[in-house]
Amino acid sequence: MLETGAFNVKDVLVEMKDISDSMLDLAYSAVLYSNPEIAKEVFKLEERMHSLLYKVRIAIMLGARNLEDAIEFSAILQMASAAEKISNAAGDLAKIAESVDITRYLDQEDFEEAVINVRIKQASVLKDKTLKELKLETETGMGVLAIKRGSKWIYSPDENERLRVDDLIITSGPTEGIPVFCKMATGKEYKEKAKEAAREEGKKRKRITEEIADLIADMKNISELMVGLSYSAVMFDSKEIAEEVKDLEDSMDRMKDELEILVMEAARGITKKSTFDELRGLLHVAISSEIISDAAYEIADVVLRDIQLHPVFSASIRESDEVILKLDVRNEEIFGKTLKELSIETRTGMFILAIRRKDGKWVYNPGGNTEIKKGDLLIMRGPKEGEEKIKEIVSAQK
C-alpha cells in the first residue's frame, strides 16, 4: 500500500471520491431550494478537497522510485485532480444559491435523480429509528443528504443518526421513490402538485424559458452520468465506456453553446436587474455542469491512453461509500421485463449506468422502458448495502 507518514493514499482517494459525490448532490440541492445554508457546507467540503489533493501530490512525489512508478502515479494524480475539479464546480454551483434564486427556471420532473425535502411527522414510521435500521436507500432508493434539526444542519449523516419528529430531511434518488419515502416520513399518501396548476404555469412560460429548463436538466443528468461512467471505465478497464464518456463530453460542449445562445435570446429587451441575475445564474449552472463533464473525461482518458493504473485506485473505488458493480443477468425470471417493472433503483438503491447486450452493443443511461434480455451485462453504481439485493434480483445469487 502506498503510504506517507500518518496517511495512506488509498484512504485519501476514498475520501476524495466520497466528498466529490456528496458535494454534487448538496450543491444541486442548494440551487434547487435556493438554500445558502447548504451552500456553506459545500464550501467547507471544497476546502477539505484542496487539502486532500495536497496530500496526494506529496505522496506521489515521495513514492515514485522509477519511470514505471511515475507513470502509474501520474494516472492517480490525474484522477485526483479531476475529483477536485468536480468539487470546485460543485462549489461554483453552490455560490449561485447564495446570490440568486433560479428555481423558477428549473423543472425537477426532468431530473433523473430528484432532490426533495420532507419533514418527519408524528405519524412517521421513520421517527426514533437510525438510518442503519431504516435502510432507506435499499428500501426506497432515496439517500439522506442532510438533516435540519432546529437551526442545526447535519450533513452526510452517519448510519447511527436517529431521525426525530420535526427533522427536515433532504434526500435524493429516483422520482419513483418519492411517494414511498414521503408516506414513510409523514404517514400520509404523497400528493403531487395539482396538474391543472402546472399546466396553467406552463402556458405562462415562454418557449425559450422551457428550452432553457430542458437543457439545464439534460446537462445535470448527463454530467452525473459521465462521472459514474468514467469511474466504471477505469474500474473495469473498458475503452468502450471511456469512448462513450468522450462522446458525451463533446455533446456537453454543444449543449453549453446552445444554452448560452438561448440565455442571450431571453435577455433581449430585459431591463430588470433581478432577471439578468437569474439568467447569469443559469449560465453558471451550465458552465459548472460542463466543467464536471470535462473532469469526468479526464478520468476516462487514463483508460483511452492505456496507462497502467496503480492498484490503490481500484481499491479506493471499492471501499468508497458508493460502489460500482458489473453483473451478468442470469435470472431467467426477469428476461423481457422493463427496468420500470423491476423497480431496481427503489428496491436496491442501485442506478444502472449502462447495459451491454449479448451482441456487444451498449445502451447507456437506459430508460424505464428498457427491457432486460438474456446475455445482458449491467454496469451499476449505488450503496454497498444494495449489492446483495441487486445480485439476488439479476443473478439469482443469495
N, C-alpha and C positions, 0 to 999 in steps of 0.2 A: 504494500500500500504506500502510495506517495504521501509522505508526512513531512511537516515542517514545524519544529518546535512544539507548541501546545495544540496544534490543529493538524488535521489531515485533509487533503484536497477533496476527497470523496464527500466528507461531511459538509464542506463549504459548497460544493456543487449541488448537493441535495438541497441545502438551504436556499441557494440562489434560484433553483428551479421552482421550489415551493413558493418563494416570495414573489417571483415574477408572475406566477399563476394567480396568486391571491391579489396582487396589485391590479391586474387586468380586471378581475371581477369587481373589486372595490371601486376602481376608477370609473367603470361604466355605471356602477350603482350611484356614485356621486353625481354623475351627469344626468342619469335618468330621473333622479329625485332632486336634482339641484341642491345637493346637500354638502355644504362646506365642512361639516364635522367629519364626514367620511373622507373628504379630500385631504384633511390634515393627517389622517392615518396613512394615506398613500404617500405623502411627503416623508413621513418617518421611515417607512419601508424603503423608499428610494435612497435615503441616506445610508441605511443598512446595506443596501446593494452595493453602494460605492465602496464601502469598507471591505465587503466580501471579495469584490473584484481585485482590490489591492492585495489581499491575502493570496489569491490565486496567482497573480503576477509574481509575487515574491517566491512562491513555491516553484513556479516554472523556471525562474532564473536560477534557483538553487539546485533544482533537481536534474537538469539536463547535463548528462556526462559525455554525450557523444551526439553525432548527427542524427542517428535514429531516434534518440530520446527527444531531441529538439523538434523533429518533425511531428512525433506523437503529441508532444506537449503543446505545439503551436495550434493543433486542432482543438485541444481543450481550451486554450486561451481564446480562440476564435469564437467558440460556443459560449464561453463565459461572458465574453464581451457582448455577444448577441443577446444573452439574457439580460444584461444591464441595459442595453438599448431598449428592450421591451419594457423594462421598469421605467426608464426615462420617458418613454412615450406614454406610459400609464400616468406618470407624474404630470405630463403636459395635459392629458385628458382631465385630470382632477382639477387643474387650475381653472378650467372652464367653469366648473361648478362654483368656484369662488367668485367669479366675476359676472356671470350672465346665466340666465335661465333659458335654455333652448328646448325645453321639454315639449313645447307645442309643435316642434318640427319632427319629433320622434314618435314612431308608432311601434310600441313594444310587441304588438302581434306579429310584426315582420321579423322579430329576432328569434333565432333558433333556440337560444337559451334565454328564458325570461328572468327578469330580476324583479322580485316583489317584496313588499314589507307587510307584515301581518302582526297584529297584537295578540298575545296569548290571553284568552278569556278564562273566566272561572270554570266554564263547562269544557275546557280543553282537555283532551286525553294526554297532552304533552306536558302539562304542568307538573312540577315537582319530580320530573324524570331527567336523567342525564342524557346527553347526546349519544353516549355509548349504548345506553339501554334502548333508545328510540330507533337507532339505525336508520335515520331519515333518508339518507342517500340511497340505500338499498331497498327501502320500502316505498318511497315516493319519487326518487330521482332528484330531490331538492337538497342542496347542500347549504348549510348555515354559514354565511359570510360574516355576519356581525349581529350582536345583541345590544340593544339600548335599554339599560335598566335605570330608570330615573333619568338623571343627567349624565350617567356614566356609560361609555361605549366599551364593549368587549369585542375585539376584532380577532378573527380566526380562532374562535373559542376551542379549547381542547375537549376531548371526549368526556371528561368528568364534569363539565359545566352543566349545572342543573337549571332547567328552564322554570321561570316563575310567572305567576299571573301578572299581567300588565307589561311583561317584557315585549319590546318591539323587535321582531326578528326580521332580518334582511336575508333572503335566500335567493339562490339562482338554480336553474335547472330547466328541464323540458317543459313546455307550456302544458303538456298533458298531465304533469304532476301537480299543477296549481290547485285544481278543485279538491283533490285528496288532501293536500297539505293544509289548505285553508280550513277545511272541515275539521281536521285534527286540531288546528290551532284555536278555532273559535267555537267549535261544537255546532256550527250551523252550516247548512248547504251553501256552497260557493255560488254567488250570483255575479254574472258578467255585467258589464256596463250595458245600459239599455241600447239595443241595436238601433232603434229609431233615432236616438240622440246621436249615436255615432254617425249614422247616415246624414243627418242634418249638418253635423260638423263637417263631414266630408264634402258636402255641397259648397260650404263656405271657403274651403281651402282651394287655392289656385292650383292649376296643373303643375306649375313649376315647384311649388311647395311640396306637392305629393311626390314628384320625381326626386326631390332632394331627400325626403324621408326614406324613400325606397333605396336610394343609393347609399345613404348612411347605414341603413340596416344591412345591406349587402356587404358593405366594406367591413362592418363589425363582424358579421358571420364568417366571411372569408378569411379575415386576419386571424381569428381564433382557430379556424380550421387549419390554416397554414402552420401555426405553432405546433398543433398536435401532429400533423403530418411530418413536419421537419424532424421532430424527435423520433417519430416512428421510422423514418428513413435511416436515421443513424442507428437506432436500436437494432433494426433488422438488416442493416447494410443493403438497403434497397434503392437502386438507382432509378427504378420506375417511379417510386413515390417521390424521390428527390426531384425528378424531372417535372412531376405534377406541381410541386411547390414552385419550381421555376416558372412554369406556365401561369400559375395563379398570381405570382408576383408581377408578371407582365400585365395581367388583367387588372390588378390593383392600380398600377400606374395609369392605365387608360381611364379607370373609374374616377380616380382623383382629378384627372384633367377634365372629365365630363362634369364633375361636381363643381369645380371652380367656375366653369362656364355658366352653369345653372345659377350659382350664387351671384355672379355678376349680373345675370339677367334679372334675378329677383331684386337686386339692389337698385335697378334703374328707376329713377324718379322718386326714390325714398329720401325723405329729409329728416325723419325721426331718428335720433341718435341711438335709442334703445334697440330699434330694429337693425341698424347697422351692426351693433354689438352682437346681436343674436346671429346674424349672418357670418360675422367674423368667427364666432364660436363654432359654427358649423364647419368652417374651413379648417379650424384647428382639430376638430374631430377627424376629418378626412386625412389631414396630414399625419396625425398620430397613428391612425389605422394603417396608413401606408408605410410608416416607419416600422411598425410591428411586422408587417409583411416582409420588409427588407431584412429585418433581423432573423425572421424565420428562414429566409432564403440563405442567409449566412450560415445557419446551422446545417441546412441540407447540402450546401456547397461542399462541405467536408466529404460527403459521400460521392458527389459528382467528380471530385478531384482525386478520388482513390487514395485518400490519406489514411494510413493505418492509425486507428484510434486507440489510445491507451485504455486498458480495461476499466480504469477508475471511472470513466464517464458512463459506461453501460451500467456499472454498479450503482452510480448515483441516481440514474433514472429508475432502476428497480426499487430503490429504497426511498424514493420521494413519496409524498402524500398521494399523488395521482400516478397510477401505474399505466403502462402501455402493454397491451396484450396482442398476441397473434394466435388465433384459434381456427382450426378446421371445423366445419359444420358436419357433424356425424349423426346428429339426432334426426332420424327419418320423420319424426312426428312434426317437425317444423318446416319440412320441404313444401314450397308453394305458399307459405304464409308470408304476409307482409310484415314489415317492421312495426307498423301501426298495430296490427293484430297481436303481435308478440309483446308489445309494450316493454321492450328491453330497457329503455332508459329509466322508466318509472319503477321497474321491478328490480333493477340491479344498480342503477346509477351510472352504468357504462354507456358511453357515447360512441357510436360506430363512425369512425373516420373514413373507412374505405372497405370495399368488398372486392376481392379478386375472384373472378369467375373461373370455372373449370377450364375454359378455353384461353385463359391468360389475360382476358380483358379486365380492366379495373372500373369500378363505379365509386367515384369519390363523393363524399358528403351525401350518402344515399337518403332519399326522402322516405316519408312514411309509407308510400305505395310500392316501394322496392320489395320484390319477393326474394326470400331466401331459397337458394337452389342447391341441389346435390353437387358437391365438389367445391362449394364456396369456401373461401378463407376470409376471415374477418380481422380487421385491424381496429382496435378499440382503445379508448382511454377512460379512466374513471377511478373511483376509490378502491383501495385494496380490499375493502370489505365486500365489494361486488364481484371479486374474482371467482370465488367458489360458485356463486349463484349463476354467473354467466356460463361457466363451464357446464353446469348442470342443464342449462337451457339448450345450448348449441351443440355440446359434445356428449351429452348424457353421462357426464362424469359426476360422481358424488364423492 
